[in-house]
Amino acid sequence: MSTTLDLLKRKERGIIADFDMHNIPLKLLEMGCLPGNEVELLEVAPLGDPLYLCINDTHLSIRKELAKEILVNIETSSS
């Protein structure tokens, strides 16, 4: 199932599918925010912004506005 990164639930994982390169800061790309990489939403700040993520074992936080630009495929459990 595809969605945007800002709509992930806490502890939910997905695979980055796509985003517009012009909307994503270079620093985020350097930290591993690339299509095909796994992302997990670890925590959400008390007021809902920013989001604390783990992308390929790199922990970072991004604003919800930026997370809306990143398309992810949610991993579904087969149990």
C-alpha positions as a LaTeX table, in Angstrom:
\begin{tabular}{lrrr}
\hline
Residue & $x$ (\AA) & $y$ (\AA) & $z$ (\AA) \\
\hline
Met1 & 0.00 & 0.00 & 0.00 \\
Ser2 & 1.37 & 3.43 & $-0.94$ \\
Thr3 & 1.07 & 6.56 & 1.17 \\
Thr4 & 3.14 & 9.57 & 2.13 \\
Leu5 & 5.67 & 9.52 & 4.94 \\
Asp6 & 3.66 & 11.92 & 7.12 \\
Leu7 & 0.79 & 9.39 & 7.29 \\
Leu8 & 2.83 & 6.53 & 8.76 \\
Lys9 & 1.81 & 5.42 & 12.24 \\
Arg10 & 4.30 & 5.16 & 15.10 \\
Lys11 & 6.57 & 2.09 & 14.69 \\
Glu12 & 5.28 & 1.52 & 11.13 \\
Arg13 & 7.84 & 0.71 & 8.44 \\
Gly14 & 7.89 & 1.32 & 4.74 \\
Ile15 & 10.14 & 1.56 & 1.72 \\
Ile16 & 10.76 & 4.96 & 0.17 \\
Ala17 & 9.19 & 4.79 & $-3.29$ \\
Asp18 & 9.51 & 8.25 & $-4.82$ \\
Phe19 & 9.79 & 11.99 & $-4.27$ \\
Asp20 & 10.49 & 15.15 & $-6.23$ \\
Met21 & 14.25 & 15.76 & $-6.04$ \\
His22 & 13.66 & 19.53 & $-6.15$ \\
Asn23 & 11.68 & 19.43 & $-2.88$ \\
Ile24 & 14.12 & 17.35 & $-0.81$ \\
Pro25 & 17.21 & 18.99 & 0.75 \\
Leu26 & 20.57 & 17.54 & $-0.30$ \\
Lys27 & 21.47 & 16.83 & 3.36 \\
Leu28 & 18.47 & 14.49 & 3.63 \\
Leu29 & 19.58 & 12.60 & 0.51 \\
Glu30 & 23.10 & 12.30 & 1.95 \\
Met31 & 21.64 & 10.78 & 5.12 \\
Gly32 & 20.00 & 7.96 & 3.15 \\
Cys33 & 16.57 & 9.26 & 2.22 \\
Leu34 & 16.61 & 7.58 & $-1.18$ \\
Pro35 & 14.14 & 5.40 & $-3.09$ \\
Gly36 & 14.45 & 1.75 & $-2.06$ \\
Asn37 & 15.61 & 2.49 & 1.48 \\
Glu38 & 13.63 & 1.39 & 4.52 \\
Val39 & 12.09 & 4.03 & 6.78 \\
Glu40 & 10.45 & 3.65 & 10.20 \\
Leu41 & 8.52 & 6.30 & 12.09 \\
Leu42 & 9.91 & 6.14 & 15.62 \\
Glu43 & 8.19 & 9.07 & 17.33 \\
Val44 & 6.07 & 12.13 & 16.66 \\
Ala45 & 6.61 & 15.34 & 18.62 \\
Pro46 & 3.80 & 16.27 & 21.05 \\
Leu47 & 2.28 & 18.83 & 18.68 \\
Gly48 & 2.64 & 16.50 & 15.66 \\
Asp49 & 5.71 & 18.11 & 14.15 \\
Pro50 & 8.57 & 17.15 & 13.60 \\
Leu51 & 8.67 & 13.40 & 12.92 \\
Tyr52 & 11.53 & 11.29 & 14.28 \\
Leu53 & 12.59 & 8.64 & 11.75 \\
Cys54 & 15.04 & 5.82 & 11.24 \\
Ile55 & 16.20 & 5.53 & 7.63 \\
Asn56 & 18.68 & 2.68 & 7.03 \\
Asp57 & 19.93 & 2.86 & 10.65 \\
Thr58 & 20.26 & 6.66 & 10.54 \\
His59 & 18.09 & 8.54 & 13.04 \\
Leu60 & 16.83 & 11.94 & 11.97 \\
Ser61 & 13.88 & 14.25 & 12.33 \\
Ile62 & 12.07 & 16.09 & 9.57 \\
Arg63 & 9.17 & 18.49 & 9.39 \\
Lys64 & 5.77 & 17.09 & 8.57 \\
Glu65 & 5.53 & 19.42 & 5.57 \\
Leu66 & 8.61 & 17.76 & 4.04 \\
Ala67 & 7.36 & 14.26 & 4.94 \\
Lys68 & 4.25 & 14.94 & 2.82 \\
Glu69 & 6.53 & 15.07 & $-0.24$ \\
Ile70 & 7.92 & 11.53 & 0.24 \\
Leu71 & 5.95 & 8.57 & $-1.11$ \\
Val72 & 6.42 & 5.25 & 0.74 \\
Asn73 & 5.19 & 1.70 & 0.24 \\
Ile74 & 4.07 & 0.30 & 3.59 \\
Glu75 & 5.41 & $-3.13$ & 4.47 \\
Thr76 & 2.62 & $-5.52$ & 5.37 \\
Ser77 & 3.20 & $-8.35$ & 7.82 \\
Ser78 & 2.42 & $-11.82$ & 6.51 \\
Ser79 & 1.40 & $-13.29$ & 9.88 \\
\hline
\end{tabular}
